[in-house]
Amino acid sequence: MPHALTFGEFELDPASQTLRRGGEPLKIGQRAMSLLCALAEAGGATVSKHALMDRAWPGLFVEEANLTVQISALRRLLGPATDGGDWIATVPGLGYRFAAPKTPVRNEKPGLVVLPFDHAESDLDAGYFADGIVTDLITALTSFKSLTVVSRSVAFAYGGHGVDSRNAARELDVQYVLEGSIRRKRARLRVTTQLVDGASGAQIWAERFDGTLDDVFAMQDRIVESVAVRVQPSVQFHELEKLRRYRPTSVATYDIFLRAQADLMDESEAANRRAFGLLQAAILAEPDNAAILMQASWALEHRHTMGWPALGADDVDLCLRYARRALQHANGDATIMAQCGMSLLQAGRDYRSGMAVIRAAAEANPNSIFALAAFGVASIHCGELDEAEALLSRVVALAPLDPDVRFALCGLSMVEIIRGAHEKALALAGHALAVNQHFDATYWMLIAANAHLGRISEAQRYRDALLALTPTVTVSGIRAGQPAMIPSRIEPILEGLRLAGLPE
């Protein structure tokens, strides 16, 4: 089945027989659609009049004038091409030719295989333990919809010593290999794991676990949890590095996703604006791509939450429309569900629906750091502080180096300010600042905690740093972007900002 084709502001999907302009479907007759598909699929080559008539009127004898009428109607519908000419050109004496469409935008998720772990063939206990870890890892990683994970039955065909990870990656057509080994010395076990680039065989990261046979099931759970939370972000980071080196002008959906992800995680206003521009172009090409829609919603939600200048006439409305469309196509992806839930909660103030979606995301993938962090932050605004603290503390314990830990650290700092533990809040916010120096909310916590401790000059120092990042930020703008289900939760932050002299 042909891929969707983009040309100008149009997207033609032969599979669903739809034509869109700017993401909106156009009314087009069945014969006109058949002609357009035939011309577009030829990739710029001339299609004879006879072939076109066979395509639009199969098995029927029709006058050539019918074809001329349909082509004229298509030209009126499409308007001028980007070069000012017609999208459909007449080739005298032969037929018609369509302006060659752009390269299709495709989603190219990275593939991964978890190979059976190496162990002594004579050690049956270690063998059962190894197979259990690999099975559980495959199950856990399958929950990350941004990865294509090879099934257990196929992966276990590569069991045995001496398997070359590069050969396995090539034969299975995957980019990444997760492999490991188990060594046993009496009652003690040592498990090593490593993520490998399938093309080069280079090690991306490795980790070692030690334990005893007495707690073998607890050890197995610990290994699966620790490895699962590291694999997906490591793959994304490695893919971004390859994108920067080898395919800087790629239009593949996953590459656009990576570029926008990097800009959004930068947290600065300028990077956010740049990401939204990328995503707008991608949405024109793939209006139902849930990952791209989610990121566009994220960009607008973050601007609203931070009190940044709007990008359009109604950023909140567009944010919610993107979020709801993304949820329609999320297919159980925990990251998409969590971020769209945050958009409903933060921008839309739809607390019941937002919390339900976020909770479902955390249940769909308990190893998703982003989903757990979103659940924790949402619980600060709409749930129990103790639950928020437990969720966010788990994020910090599981993934202290993950970029998404900034949300957890900042959230924990807010919890401590609400409780009046300002010294604890400062320590957590300081850690968050070390992770990312562009996250406005971290500065809110540093300003408020210092102000409540009477350290006004220190609070003002952070206030000035915040204003340098976001010159237009105000107390009222921050309040407008925060959920108001439990207004008392944000008040200590706002009061601290006022004490430090942030403009009202």
N, C-alpha and C positions, 0 to 999 in steps of 0.2 A: 504493500500500500504506500503511495507516495507521501512524503512528508509535507507538512504545511509550507507554503511558499509565501514569501513576503516581497512586495514591490511597492515602493513609495509608502503611502499611508495605509495600504491594503494588506490583508492577509487572506490567502485562499487555502482552504483545507479540503482537498479532494475526498478525503475519507468521510467527512461529515457533510460534504456538499454545501459548504457555507463560505460566504465572502463577507469580510468585515472591513470597515473603514474606521480607523481610530478606535478599534475594539468593539464597535457597534455593528450588528449584522445588517446586511443590505438585502432588500427584496430582489430576487433575480429568478427568472424562469428556468425551468429544468433544461430546455434546449440551450439557452444562453450559458448556463452553468457547464453543460457538457462541452460546448465549444471553448469556453475559457479554460477549462481543465486540460483539454487536448492541446491548446496553444501553450499554456504555461508549462506543462510537463515536457514539451519539446525543448525547453531550455534555450530558446532563441533560434532554433532551427525552423525552416519553412515547413508548414503543414499544408498539404495539397487540399484543394477544395473538395475533391472526392473523399479524402479521408475525413475531413471535417463533417461532411454531410452524412457519411456512414456513422459517425460518432453521435450526431445530434438526432438523426432520423434513421436509426438502424432498421434495415429490412424494408425501407420505404423508398419509393421513387419520388423525388421532389424537384421543383425547379430551382435553378441556381439563385434566383431572385430571393428565395426564402433565406438562403445563407447570407446574402447581402443585407437583408433587413435585420437579421440577428446581430451581425457584426456591427452595423451602424448603431444599434441599440446599446451594445456593449461599450462602444466608444463614447457614447453620451454618458453612460453610467460611470465610467472610469475617469473621464476627463483627460486633460493633458498629462503626458508622462513628465518625469522630473527634468528631462532635457527640453521640454516644450513641445515635443512631437506627440504622436499617438502611441499608446501602449500596444495597439494592434496595427501593424504596418501591412499594406498590400504589396505583394510581390507579383508584379504583372506577369500574367500567363501561367503562374504556378499556384498561388494560394495566398496564405497569410502567415505572418511571423510575429511572434510576441516578443517585446523587449525582455531580454534575458533576466529572469528573477534573481534576486540576491540569494546568497547562500542560505539555506534553511537554518533557522535557529533551533538547535537541538539540545535536549537535556542529556548530559553525558556524566552520570553519576559514577564516581570511582568504584571499582570492584575490589573485593577483598576475599581471601580464602584463609581459614584457620586450619593449618595443617596439624595432623595428629602429633602430639608431643613425643619427643624421643625419650626412651627409658630402657633400662636393661631388660632384655627379652625374658630372662629367667625370673624377673620380679613381677609376679602376677598382681600383687597388691598395688604396686606403682602403676601398672598398666591400667587397672580399673580406675584408679585415681586420675590418671592422665586423660583417659577417655571421657570421664565425667566432667573434667574442666573444659575440655574442647567442646563437648556437646553444649554445656551451659554457656560458654562464650559465644557460640554460633547463635544460640537462642537470644542472648542479650543483645548482640550486635545487630541482629535482624530487626530489632525495634528502632534502630536508627535508619529512617527512611532515606537519608542522604547517602547511604551506602548500598551497594549491591553485594550481598554476602552469599558465597557459594554454599549450597546445601550440605548437610552432614554426610549424606550418602556419597556424594561426589568427593568431598574433602577426605573422607576416610579411605578412599581408594588409593590415596597417596601415603598410606601408613608404611612404616618400615624405615630402616636406617639409610642414610645416604641420599635422601631426596634433595635435589637441588631446587631451591626456592625459585630461581629464575626460570627453570624449565617448567615448574608447576604453574607459575604466573603466566608464562607464554601459552601453555597448553589450555589453561582455563580462561585466558583472555581477561586477566585481572591486573590491576596496577599495584596491589599491596598484598603482602603475605604476613600473617601472624603465626609465629612458630615458637616452640619452647622445648624445654627438656626437664626431666625429673631425675634427681639423684637421691638415693636412699642410703643412709648409713645407720644400721640398726633401727632405732625408733624415730630417727630424725629424717626430715625431708627437706630438700632444697629444690625449689622450682624457679627456673629462669624463663622469661618471656622476652620476645623482641619483635618489633614491627620492622619489616624490611621492604624497601623499594623493589618491586618485582622486576623492573627492567635492569637495574644496575646491581641488585643484590646488596646495596648499601644499607646499613642499619640506621633506622630513624630514631628509635629509642629502645632501651632495654631496661628490664626491672627484675629484681630477685626477691624471692619470698622464702622464708625459713619457718619451719614448724615441726610438729611431731604427729605421729600417727594417732595420738590420743585425741587430738582435736581436728581430725582429718576433714570432717564436713565443714566445720567453721573455717578452716584454712581454705578449703575449696571455694566457699562463698566469698571470702576476703579477696582471693586472687581474681575471681570473675568480676567482682565489683570494681576493684582497682584498675584492672586492665580495660574493662569495658568503658569506663569514663575517660580513659586516655586515648583510646584508638580514634574515635570520631574527630575530636579537635586536632589531633596530630595529623590525620589524613588531610583535613581541610587546610591546615597550615602548610603542609608539604605541597598540596595542589596549588595553593596561592603562590608559593615560591617558584614552582614550575611555570605558572602562568606569567609571572613577571620576567622570567628568563627566556622562555621559548615561544610563548604565544600572546604577546602583549596586545595584539589587535584582534584577538579571537572574538567571534560573535556567538559562540556556543552559550546556551543558557547557563550552564554550570559555571562557566568563566565569568559571566556577568554577575551571577550570584556571589562568587568569591570576591570580585572587585567591590561590589556594594557592601558585602559583609565586612571587609576590611575598613571601608570608610565609615560604616555605621559604628563599628567597634572603636574607632578613633575617638568618637564622642564629641568632636568639635563641630561647631555650627557650619563651618565651611565644608568639612568633609561630609556632613549630613546632607547639605544642599547638593553636593557633587553626586552622592549616592542616589539621591532621588531623581536626578537627571538621567542617570544610567537606567534606573528602574522604569522610568516612564517610557523610554525607548523600548525596553524589553517587553513591557506590557502591551505595547502596540503590536509587537510580533507574536506574543503568546499571551493573550488576554485571560486565559484560564490556568496559567502556571501558578500553582499554589505557593511555591517558594518565593517567586518574584513578588507576587501580591502581598505575601506576608512581610517581606522586607520593605515594600513601599508603605504599608500600614505602619510598620515599626518606625520608619523615618518620620512620618507625620505625627505619630503618637509621641515620639521623643521630643520633637519640637514643641508640641503642645505642653508636655509635662515640664520641660525646662523653661517655658515662658519665652521661647525664641520667636523672632518675627515669622509670620505666616508666609507660606510659599504660594498660596492661592486665595481665592475668594472665600472658601470654606474648607480649611484643612481638616477639621474634625469630621465633617460629613464624608469627605473623600476617604479619610482614614478608616472610618467605619465601613464604608462600602467595600474597600479593598479587603478589610479583615473578614467580612462576611463571605465575600467571594472566595477568599483563600480557604476558609473553613469548609466550604462546599466541596473543595477538591483536595482537602488535606490528607485523606486516606490514612488517618491514624498517626500522622507525623507529629511527634510530641513537641518539637520546636515550633512548628507552625501553629499548633493549637495553643501553646503557651503564650506566644507573642500576640496572637490574635485575641486571646482572652484578656491580655493586658491592655490591648487597644480598647476593647469593650469596657473594661473597668476604668482605665485611666482617662481616656478621651471621651468615651460615651457615657461614663458613670452608670453603666448597666451592671450593677454590682452582682446581682443574682446570676445572670448569664455568664459574666466574666469569670466569677469564681468557679462556676460549674465547669467551664471549658478548661480552665487552668488546672483544676483538680483532676479532670479526666486526662490531661496531658501528663501529669506526674504519674498517674496510674498506668498510662499506656507505655511509658518508658521510665522506670524508677532509676535508671542509670544516666538520664539526661540531666546534666548539670544546669543547663538553661531552664528546663522545666521546673526543677526543684527550686532554683533561685527565684523564678517568677512566682511560684506558689508561696514561697516565704515572704516576698515583698508584698504580694496581694494580701496575705494574712495580716500584715502590719496595718493595712488600710481597712480591711473588711472582716478580719477574723480575730483569733486569740493571739496575744503577744507571745505566750509560751510556745504555741505551735509554730509561730513565725521564727522564734529563736532556735527551736529544734531543727527546723528545715534548713535555715541559713547556716547554722553551725555544722550541719552534715555536709553542706556544699564546701565549706572551707576545709573540713577534715579530708574530704575525698579528693578535692582538686585544688590545692592551694596555689598552683601555678596557672590554672585555667583563666583566660581573660574574663570569663563570666563571673569569676569570684568577686569582682569589683561590686557587683550588685549585692552579693551576700554580705560583704564587709560593710558597705554603706548602709544596708538594711539593718544589720546588727547594731551599728552605731546609732541609728535612729531609735531602735528599741531602747538602748541605754539612755538616750536623752529623754525619751518619754518617761522612763523610770526614775530619772534624776541622777543617774550614775554617769556624770559628765567626764570623769577621768577615763573610765572604760570606753566611753564613746570616742574620746580623742585618740586613744590607742588604735581602735578599730578603723577610724577614719584616716589616720595616718598610714595604716597598712593599705587601705584602699587607694590613697593618693599615690603610693609607691607603685601600684599596679597600673593605674591610668591617671595621668595628670590633667585630662581634659573633661572628666566627668563632673558636671556642675554640682550634682547632689552631694558629692564628697565635700566640696567647699561649703555647702550649706551646713553640714554637720560640724566641720571644723570651726566655722564662724559661730554657730549657735552654742556649741559646747564651751568654747573659750569665753563667750560673752556671759553665759550663765555662771561661769567660775569667776567672773569679775576681771578677766584678762582682756580688757577692751582693746588695748593696743595690738595684741596678738590676733584677736578677732578681726580687727580692722585690716591687718596685714593680709589675712585670707580673703577679706571682703574685696580688697584692691586686686588681688589675684583673680578673683571671680569676675570682677568688672573688666579686667583686661581680656579675659576669655569671651565674655558675653556683655558688651557695654550696655545693652538695652535691658538687662535683667532688673526686675523690681520685685518687691515683696508681694504686691497684688498680682503680678504676673505669675509668680510661683504658686500662690494660693489658687489661682484660676485653673492651673494645670493639675492640681492634686485632687484625688478622690475625696468626697465629703461625706461618706457614709458615717464615719466616726470623726467629726471635725476636731475633737480634742487631741487626736493623734498628731496632727500637723502643727497645732498651735505653739508648742514649745520651740519648734524649729523657727517658725515665723517670728516669734517674740525675740529669739536670739539674734535673728537677722536685723530686726529693728534696733536692738540695743547696740549693734555694731555700726548702725548708720546706713544700712542699705536703703536706697531710695524706695519710698512707699509706692 
